[in-house]
Amino acid sequence: MVNPVEMDQGDQAEGPLFSPSLQAIPMPGIRRMINTAAGMEDVIHLSIGQPDFPTPQHIVEAHIDALRDGYTGYTMDAGLPELLSELARYYSNRYDRELTEDNFLVTTGATEAMYLALTATAAPGRQFIVTDPTFLLYAPLIRMNGGEVKIIPTRPEHGHQIDPQEVIDAIGMRTFAIVLNSPSNPSGAVYPRETIEAIVQEAAYRGVYVFADEVYDHILLEEGMQFPSVINCTSDLDHVMSISSFSKTFSMAGFRIGWMISSQGAIKKLRRYHMFTTTVASTPAQWAGVAALQGDMSCVDEMNAEYRRRRDRVVELVSETPHLTGYVPQGAFYVFPSLPPRTDATDLSLRMLEETGVCVIPGDAFGDTCGNAIRISFSNSMENIEEAFARMQPWLAKQKF
């Protein structure tokens, strides 16, 4: 998903033009690092949050064909009918439950889908439970609309898995929703089915919604692993919403096609809101999405096999790196190792970038409880990964903590 608007802290909403709610949007740590790296030479990025593979050719050709065939106007507000039909067919089969086109809303990337879900529901007096670390989009959107964020920290020694009982115990009278992100950005944690079921079932019983960012749902790094979505862990869709996109699965980040799955009633309401945000998603890109779902899925398996190979090597390299403590991520293409306690990872990451040319993302970009961690992306070639650690390891060995 795209980064929030870049804004200097000192400039936030000081003049009469901007709403005070913009103060809830921080300067993203991801953007700060990438902006610094942009002015340097010979930088190796272990920071990028998008696939490094080319978009499969049959998807590219479908996009070009749509342009040539004149499919450049607006679609229906919920999305291209052919894409809605394919999404319903694909996810009905994948999650072994009947879904119809009316359970889907096609959006301009998963970012818009999450924006719609959170800004349409966050309000003063409503509390949202959010894990930490987690993707940087959720908490600012909740706060800028008057909602309250209640943080549930996860622990590196547990691979950043969440304890479902801890989430359940955090539900109070003002709790309106729980936001989940699995597979997780930045940790790569994949929550097991029993965790998702426990949270979803208790939330339904208590009248609490569950919004699930499942954009990495196909990037699973354990052989034979099945993805437990909120969609197949609930008896009905009245209290859940799943959000995903083509960006990570098919290396289509720039196509900006995402969607949400929920009850027909929720989708009907959000369709109206969608019309007042981006109106509709790109029509030719939606045709590319049809091709992705109808085509050979071996391209996804091939990308995952390479991610798995890189993951295994990165886990080894982290274990060999002075002052880094890691674990084995199960999904996405990230690992989130810890530095010694009380380390300022932002300062360390900036110095490491300037002195070694290796760009990682400091942990405070993803929450308040992980300032001594760094996110390492292995969405880069094995050659670049090896070279990056060859620079990082001797540099970190010299640091005093």
VENRA-V491911 format. One line per field, one symbol per residue. ss: DSSP state (h for helix, s for strand, l for the rest). phi: phi as a letter, one per 40 degrees, with the letter a starting at -180 (. if undefined). Layout:
ss=???
phi=???
This chain:
ss=llllllllhhhllllllllhhhhhllllhhhhhhhhhhlllllsslllllllllllhhhhhhhhhhhhllllllllllllhhhhhhhhhhhhhhhlllllhhhssssshhhhhhhhhhhlllllllssssssllllhhhhhhhhlllssssssllhhhlllllhhhhhhhllllssssssslllllllllllhhhhhhhhhhhhhhllsssssllllllslllllllllhhhlllllllsssssslllllllhhhlsssssllhhhhhhhhhhhhlllllllhhhhhhhhhhhhlllhhhhhhhhhhhhhhhhhhhhhhhllllslllllsllssllsllllllhhhhhhhhhhhhlsslsshhhhllllllsssssllllhhhhhhhhhhhhhhhhllll
phi=.cccdcacdcccfccccbcdcccccccccccdcccccccbbfcbcbbcbacccccdcccdcccccccccgcbcccccchcdccdccccccccccbfacbbdccbbcbcgcccdcddccccbcadgbbbcbcacadcccdcccccbgcbbbcbcbbccbgfcccdcccccccbcccbabbbbadcbbcgcbccdcccccccccccccgbcbbbcbcccccbbbdgcbcccccbbbcabcbbabbaacdccbfbdccfbbabbaccccccccdccdcbbbgacdcdcccccdccccccccccccccccdcccdcccdccccccdgbbbabcbafbbbbcbcddgcccccccccccccbgbbbbccccbicbbcbbbcbcbcacccccccccccccccccccbb
